Amino acid sequence: MIRELTQIADIKEVLAAEAEVFVVFDRNVEWVAREMPWPLLGIETSEALKTLESVQEICRWLMESGASRGALLLAVGGGITTDMAGFAASIYKRGIRYANLPTTLLAQVDAAIGGKTGVNLDGYKNMLGAFRMPEVTFLCADVLRSLPERELKAGLAELLKSFLLSDAEAYSAALRGVTQELIAKAAQIKAGIVERDPFENGERAKLNLGHTFGHAIEHASTGTIAHGEAVAMGIILAARLGESLGISEKGLAARLGADFQSVGLPTESPYPLEALQEAMAKDKKALGGGKVKFVIPVRPGEVVFHEMNPYDLHLDTK
């Protein structure tokens, strides 16, 4: 469930009936968490720290704080925070409830919605995790006011991705400027897909547009390229692949590239295809027989699946 808040303080009234609330927050947004009247745990967040050990620390804190199986864990932060807190909630005492207050644009439109929780393993994205749906994801425009420009742009990539799946009109509108209405619309697109396909047995895989290439780019960068930036590059590569296969509209990659550049998103992978293939083959979504399911944009508002071995790709990534 998605619930919009007018201001941060409203969350206290929404959760007033909860007997036990515990808050895990990214230390970068301590100013948000300090408005909460419940026990607080601040954590450092980075892809390098998104590990099973960090999740154990959250669980240890819950145990030492006396959290029962009836507790609610509230995650306050970006996608790394909501992923780790959600995973901790899924395993602590065999599962407690959790909720998200995402504080980045990327988390508001994507990472904090849908119940995918997890951590990285040996540098590979989200290789350990579980499906565990949050009780609610709160959307609050106020928490975005301190977000650095680079993080806003990274979130914009995921927002545009959502509209590329099914809403060409909203895609065009987002290129002219992001509004709270568009953020809510993108969040609802993902929530609707997740509701219809909670365990990614079909339609939900569309949400991986740009992610197969993107995760490989992130892995190669060892954390220097942000997730949203890598997804933007990955979408362009997916469009190039689609054109080479005769699936995408001719000229789509160039059009999307121009669109992304107009809003300040990167479009060119700094790595050759050979540097990405192994990571794509090891992606957690890889299929049997060495194949990977690529999400190919046909045109804005429409995507299709195409399965192939990443080592069979012949594509200029630079």
C-alpha positions as CSV (number, residue, x, y, z in Angstrom):
1,M,0.0,0.0,0.0
2,I,1.2,3.5,-0.8
3,R,0.2,6.4,1.4
4,E,1.1,10.0,0.7
5,L,2.0,12.3,3.7
6,T,1.8,16.1,3.7
7,Q,4.6,16.4,6.2
8,I,7.0,14.0,8.0
9,A,5.3,14.5,11.4
10,D,2.1,13.0,10.0
11,I,3.6,9.5,10.3
12,K,3.3,9.7,14.1
13,E,-0.4,9.9,13.8
14,V,-0.6,7.2,11.2
15,L,1.3,4.8,13.4
16,A,-0.1,5.9,16.7
17,A,-2.0,2.6,17.2
18,E,1.2,0.5,16.9
19,A,2.4,-0.9,20.3
20,E,6.0,-1.3,19.1
21,V,7.8,0.7,16.4
22,F,11.5,0.6,15.8
23,V,13.3,2.9,13.3
24,V,16.3,2.1,11.2
25,F,17.5,5.2,9.4
26,D,20.3,6.2,7.1
27,R,22.6,8.6,9.0
28,N,22.5,11.0,6.0
29,V,18.8,11.7,6.8
30,E,19.0,11.9,10.6
31,W,17.0,15.1,10.5
32,V,14.0,13.0,9.3
33,A,14.4,10.3,11.9
34,R,14.8,12.7,14.8
35,E,11.1,13.6,14.3
36,M,10.2,10.0,15.3
37,P,9.3,9.2,18.9
38,W,10.5,5.6,18.7
39,P,13.8,3.8,19.3
40,L,16.3,4.7,16.6
41,L,19.2,2.9,14.9
42,G,21.4,5.0,12.5
43,I,23.3,3.0,9.9
44,E,26.0,3.9,7.3
45,T,24.9,3.0,3.8
46,S,26.8,2.1,0.6
47,E,26.8,-0.8,-1.8
48,A,30.0,-2.1,0.0
49,L,28.1,-2.1,3.3
50,K,25.0,-3.7,1.9
51,T,25.9,-7.1,3.3
52,L,24.5,-9.9,5.5
53,E,26.7,-8.6,8.3
54,S,24.9,-5.3,8.3
55,V,21.5,-7.0,8.4
56,Q,22.7,-9.1,11.4
57,E,23.5,-5.8,13.2
58,I,20.0,-4.6,12.6
59,C,18.6,-7.9,13.9
60,R,21.0,-7.8,16.9
61,W,19.7,-4.3,17.7
62,L,16.1,-5.4,17.5
63,M,16.8,-8.3,19.9
64,E,18.7,-6.2,22.4
65,S,15.9,-3.6,22.2
66,G,13.3,-6.2,23.1
67,A,11.4,-6.2,19.8
68,S,8.7,-8.9,19.8
69,R,7.1,-10.6,16.8
70,G,4.4,-8.0,16.9
71,A,6.9,-5.1,16.3
72,L,6.9,-2.9,13.2
73,L,10.3,-1.9,11.8
74,L,10.2,1.4,10.0
75,A,13.0,2.0,7.4
76,V,13.9,5.7,6.8
77,G,16.3,6.2,3.9
78,G,17.0,5.3,0.4
79,G,16.9,1.9,-1.4
80,I,19.9,0.4,0.5
81,T,18.2,1.2,3.8
82,T,14.8,-0.2,2.8
83,D,16.4,-3.3,1.2
84,M,18.4,-4.1,4.3
85,A,15.7,-3.2,6.9
86,G,13.1,-5.2,4.9
87,F,15.5,-8.2,4.8
88,A,16.1,-7.9,8.5
89,A,12.3,-7.8,9.1
90,S,11.9,-10.9,6.9
91,I,14.2,-13.0,9.1
92,Y,14.1,-11.6,12.6
93,K,12.1,-14.0,14.7
94,R,11.0,-15.6,11.4
95,G,9.5,-12.4,10.2
96,I,8.0,-9.2,11.6
97,R,6.2,-6.4,9.8
98,Y,7.9,-3.4,8.3
99,A,7.1,-0.1,6.6
100,N,9.1,2.3,4.5
101,L,9.6,6.0,4.5
102,P,11.8,6.5,1.4
103,T,13.9,9.6,1.4
104,T,15.3,9.5,-2.2
105,L,13.4,9.9,-5.4
106,L,14.7,6.5,-6.6
107,A,13.3,4.8,-3.5
108,Q,10.0,6.6,-3.7
109,V,9.3,5.4,-7.3
110,D,11.1,2.0,-7.2
111,A,13.3,0.6,-4.5
112,A,10.9,1.0,-1.5
113,I,7.9,-0.5,-3.4
114,G,7.3,-4.2,-4.1
115,G,8.8,-6.2,-1.3
116,K,12.1,-7.1,-2.8
117,T,14.6,-7.1,0.0
118,G,18.2,-8.2,0.1
119,V,21.9,-7.6,0.2
120,N,24.9,-8.0,-2.0
121,L,27.3,-10.9,-2.1
122,D,30.9,-10.6,-3.3
123,G,30.0,-7.4,-5.1
124,Y,27.1,-8.8,-7.0
125,K,23.8,-7.0,-6.5
126,N,21.1,-8.4,-4.2
127,M,22.2,-12.0,-4.5
128,L,20.8,-12.8,-1.0
129,G,17.2,-11.7,-0.2
130,A,13.6,-12.4,0.2
131,F,10.2,-11.2,-1.0
132,R,8.6,-9.5,2.0
133,M,5.9,-6.9,1.3
134,P,6.0,-3.7,3.5
135,E,2.8,-2.9,5.4
136,V,2.9,0.6,3.7
137,T,5.3,2.8,1.8
138,F,4.9,6.5,2.8
139,L,5.5,9.1,0.1
140,C,6.5,12.5,1.4
141,A,7.7,15.3,-0.8
142,D,9.3,17.1,2.2
143,V,12.0,14.5,2.6
144,L,13.4,15.2,-0.8
145,R,14.3,18.8,-0.1
146,S,17.8,18.0,1.0
147,L,18.6,15.5,-1.7
148,P,21.8,16.2,-3.7
149,E,21.3,16.9,-7.4
150,R,23.1,13.7,-8.4
151,E,20.7,11.6,-6.4
152,L,17.7,13.4,-7.8
153,K,18.9,12.6,-11.3
154,A,19.5,9.0,-10.4
155,G,15.9,8.7,-9.2
156,L,14.7,10.4,-12.4
157,A,16.1,7.5,-14.3
158,E,13.9,5.0,-12.5
159,L,10.9,7.3,-12.8
160,L,11.4,7.6,-16.6
161,K,11.8,3.8,-16.7
162,S,8.4,3.3,-15.1
163,F,6.8,5.4,-17.7
164,L,8.6,3.7,-20.6
165,L,6.9,0.6,-19.5
166,S,3.3,1.7,-20.0
167,D,2.7,5.5,-20.1
168,A,4.2,7.4,-23.1
169,E,2.3,10.6,-22.1
170,A,3.7,10.6,-18.6
171,Y,7.2,9.9,-20.0
172,S,7.0,13.1,-22.1
173,A,5.7,15.1,-19.1
174,A,8.5,13.9,-16.8
175,L,11.1,15.2,-19.3
176,R,9.6,18.7,-18.8
177,G,9.8,18.4,-15.0
178,V,9.1,16.1,-12.1
179,T,6.1,16.8,-10.0
180,Q,4.6,15.1,-6.9
181,E,1.8,13.9,-9.1
182,L,4.2,12.2,-11.5
183,I,6.1,10.6,-8.5
184,A,2.9,9.1,-7.2
185,K,1.9,7.9,-10.7
186,A,5.2,6.1,-11.2
187,A,4.9,4.5,-7.7
188,Q,1.4,3.3,-8.5
189,I,2.6,1.8,-11.8
190,K,5.1,-0.3,-9.9
191,A,2.7,-1.1,-7.1
192,G,0.1,-2.3,-9.7
193,I,2.6,-4.5,-11.5
194,V,3.7,-6.0,-8.1
195,E,0.1,-6.6,-7.0
196,R,-0.5,-8.6,-10.2
197,D,2.8,-10.5,-10.1
198,P,4.3,-10.4,-6.6
199,F,6.9,-13.0,-7.1
200,E,8.2,-12.0,-10.6
201,N,6.7,-15.0,-12.5
202,G,5.7,-12.8,-15.5
203,E,4.8,-9.1,-15.9
204,R,7.0,-8.0,-13.0
205,A,10.1,-8.8,-14.9
206,K,9.4,-5.7,-17.0
207,L,10.6,-3.6,-14.1
208,N,14.1,-4.8,-15.0
209,L,14.3,-2.6,-18.0
210,G,17.9,-1.3,-18.1
211,H,18.8,-3.4,-15.1
212,T,20.6,-6.3,-16.7
213,F,23.1,-4.0,-18.3
214,G,22.9,-1.6,-15.4
215,H,23.8,-4.1,-12.7
216,A,26.8,-5.2,-14.7
217,I,27.9,-1.5,-15.1
218,E,27.5,-1.0,-11.4
219,H,29.6,-4.1,-10.7
220,A,32.3,-3.0,-13.1
221,S,32.4,0.5,-11.5
222,T,32.9,-0.9,-8.0
223,G,30.4,1.6,-6.7
224,T,31.6,4.8,-8.5
225,I,28.5,4.8,-10.8
226,A,25.1,5.2,-9.0
227,H,22.3,2.7,-9.6
228,G,20.1,5.2,-11.4
229,E,23.0,6.3,-13.6
230,A,23.7,2.7,-14.5
231,V,20.0,2.1,-15.3
232,A,20.0,5.1,-17.6
233,M,23.0,3.7,-19.5
234,G,21.4,0.2,-19.4
235,I,18.1,1.4,-21.0
236,I,20.1,2.9,-23.9
237,L,22.0,-0.3,-24.3
238,A,18.7,-2.3,-24.2
239,A,17.3,0.0,-27.0
240,R,20.5,-0.6,-29.1
241,L,20.1,-4.3,-28.6
242,G,16.4,-4.1,-29.6
243,E,17.3,-2.2,-32.7
244,S,20.0,-4.7,-33.7
245,L,17.4,-7.5,-33.3
246,G,14.7,-5.6,-35.2
247,I,12.5,-5.4,-32.1
248,S,12.8,-1.7,-31.2
249,E,11.6,1.2,-33.4
250,K,14.4,2.4,-35.6
251,G,16.2,5.4,-34.0
252,L,14.8,4.6,-30.5
253,A,18.2,4.5,-28.9
254,A,19.2,7.9,-30.3
255,R,15.8,9.4,-29.3
256,L,16.0,8.0,-25.7
257,G,19.7,9.1,-25.5
258,A,18.8,12.7,-26.5
259,D,15.9,12.6,-24.0
260,F,18.1,11.4,-21.1
261,Q,20.9,13.9,-21.9
262,S,18.4,16.7,-21.9
263,V,17.6,16.0,-18.2
264,G,21.3,15.4,-17.3
265,L,21.4,11.6,-17.3
266,P,24.4,9.7,-18.5
267,T,23.9,7.6,-21.6
268,E,27.2,5.9,-22.5
269,S,28.7,3.0,-20.6
270,P,32.4,3.6,-19.9
271,Y,33.0,-0.2,-20.2
272,P,33.3,-2.4,-23.2
273,L,30.8,-5.3,-23.6
274,E,33.5,-7.8,-22.6
275,A,33.7,-6.2,-19.2
276,L,30.0,-6.6,-18.6
277,Q,29.2,-10.1,-19.9
278,E,30.4,-12.1,-16.9
279,A,28.4,-10.0,-14.5
280,M,25.3,-10.3,-16.7
281,A,25.7,-14.1,-16.8
282,K,25.9,-14.2,-13.0
283,D,22.9,-11.8,-12.5
284,K,20.4,-13.2,-10.0
285,K,17.7,-13.1,-12.7
286,A,19.8,-15.3,-15.1
287,L,17.8,-18.2,-16.5
288,G,19.0,-21.8,-17.1
289,G,21.1,-22.7,-20.0
290,G,23.2,-19.6,-19.8
291,K,20.4,-17.3,-21.0
292,V,19.3,-13.9,-19.6
293,K,15.9,-12.3,-20.0
294,F,16.5,-8.9,-21.5
295,V,13.7,-6.3,-21.3
296,I,13.6,-4.5,-24.7
297,P,11.9,-1.2,-25.2
298,V,9.8,-1.2,-28.4
299,R,8.8,2.4,-28.1
300,P,7.9,4.7,-25.2
301,G,5.1,2.9,-23.3
302,E,5.8,-0.6,-24.6
303,V,8.5,-3.2,-23.8
304,V,8.9,-6.9,-24.6
305,F,11.1,-9.8,-23.3
306,H,14.0,-11.4,-25.3
307,E,16.0,-14.3,-24.0
308,M,19.6,-14.8,-25.1
309,N,23.1,-15.7,-23.8
310,P,25.0,-12.5,-22.9
311,Y,28.1,-13.9,-24.5
312,D,26.2,-14.0,-27.8
313,L,25.8,-10.2,-27.8
314,H,27.4,-8.2,-30.5
315,L,26.9,-4.6,-29.4
316,D,29.0,-1.5,-29.2
317,T,28.8,-0.3,-25.5
318,K,31.2,2.6,-25.8
